[in-house]
Structure formats: C-alpha cells, structure tokens
Amino acid sequence: MIYLLPDTPNQVAYMTLQDGRLFLPSSYSDYLMQLRSMTTNELFFVVLGIVSENTMWTQVTIDTTGIAEGEYEYTIFAQNSPSNTDPNDDSVVGKVESGIVKIESEINYVTLNGTATQQHTYI
C-alpha cells in the first residue's frame, strides 16, 4: 500500500514500474496514475514525475493537489507523453501496475540514529 498526504505536490514513492518493459509491446518514457476513490468512485489522473530509474525500481514524485483523504485504487499506465492525463489517449502503451493508495493527513516519521526523517513509500 502507498501512503500519501492530501493536497500535497512532489511526494516521493519508490515503485516497480520497470517490470512493464518486460511485457509491454513497445517502449515508453512516462507514467500516468489513475486514482479511483473507493468511497465515491471519482477518478483522478496524475502524471508521475520520474526522479530516477533502474532495473529494480523507479523513484517518482506524485502530486495529490485537489485529492481528498481516503482510500483509492490506483492503476499506473506507461505512456509516451509527459502531460497526457487520458488513459485512452494514443500515447498510452499499457497498464504497468495497480494497487491501493491511502491518502491521509497524519504524517508518519521514521527515526534513524535518533533523527526523525520523513517516511518514503516503498513498493
């Protein structure tokens, strides 16, 4: 499960999005995240910012501006557009990953060597 803050830009998550390169028929350069509220079925679309990638994980930034607290089903689509927010657009190559996102105001911290640091999400 991914945990994010509501209405907050540039949150960091580590995801296994590179797996899509093994089964999708063509290459891609960007990712689109669809969030579906498990309460209202309302859909939100967010283009993920790619910070870094390797064969094991992709570090992304996620913007939840305008998205309220709650639980959401997410689907990540591989695409060849840095701005497309339509999963039916021709730039979308295919589905890469799906799961659950919990968006909540409470911030959890991890203490490392006596220092509190903001928690990152690892998938």
N, C-alpha and C positions, 0 to 999 in steps of 0.2 A: 504494500500500500504506500502511496505517496502522500505526504502531509505538506500542505501549503497554507500560507496566510491569505486571508481575503484581501482584495483590493490592493495588491502589492506587486510592483514590477520587479523584474530581474531576480527572481528566486532561483536558486541553483538545485538541480537534480542530476543524478547520475543514472543513466538508463542503458539497457542493452539493445539499442536501436540498430547497431551494425549487423545484427542477425538477419535483417531484411535483405542484405546484399547476397545472402546465400540462396534465397528462393524467389526473389522478385525478378521479372524478365528483363528489366533494363536498369540502368544506373539512375541515381538521384542525388540531389545536392542539399535538400532542405526537408524539414518536417512540419506537419500540421497536426495539432492536437485538437480533437473534438471532445468536449466535456458535456455529458448528459446528466442533468440533475436527477437523482434517484427519487426525489420527492415530487418535482413538478414536471419532469421530462423536458424542461427547457434546455436548448442546445446553445453552447458557447464554442467559439473556434479561436484558437491561439496558434500563431506561428512561433515555433520554438527557435530561440537563438542558440546557435551552436557555438560553444566555447572551445571545446576540443574533442577529438575522437581518436580512438584506437580500435583494435580488433576486439577488445573486450567490452568497452563501454563508451558512451557518448555523454559528455558533460553539456547540459543545456541550461538556458535561462527560460523561465516561464513567467508570463505576466498575467496576473489574476485581476487586473483592474476591471471593475464593474461586475465581478463574480462574487456572489454572497457565500456565507458559510454553509456547509452541508456536505453530503457525500455525493460523489459523481462517478459515473463510469467513464473511463477515458479510452479513446482509440487514437493511436498515432498513425498517420499516413505519411509515406515517403512521397516527396514531390520535387519538382524542378522549378520552384518559384519561391523567392524569399518573401513574398507578400500575399499569396493566394490564401483565402480563408474558406473556399468552397471545396468540399471533398469530392464533388462530381466534376470538377474542372479537369481539362485535358492534361494539366501539368502533374496531376496526381498519378503516381506509379502503382501504388497498392498499400494495403494495411501492413504495418510492421509489428505493432504491439497493442495490447489492450489490458485494462486492469481497473483498479479503484483508486480514486483520489479523495482524500478528506481535507476539506478546507475549513480551518478553524482559527480563531483569534489567539488562542493560547500558544505562547512561544515556548518550545522545549529547548533546553540547553544541555549540552554535554560538557562535563567537566574533565579536562585533560590536564594532568600535572598541576591541579589546583587553580586552573584558569577556565572560566566559563566561556565557551565558544558557541556560536550559533550552529544549530544542527543542520546538516545537509541530508537530503534524501538519497538513499542508495537503492537501486532496483536490481 
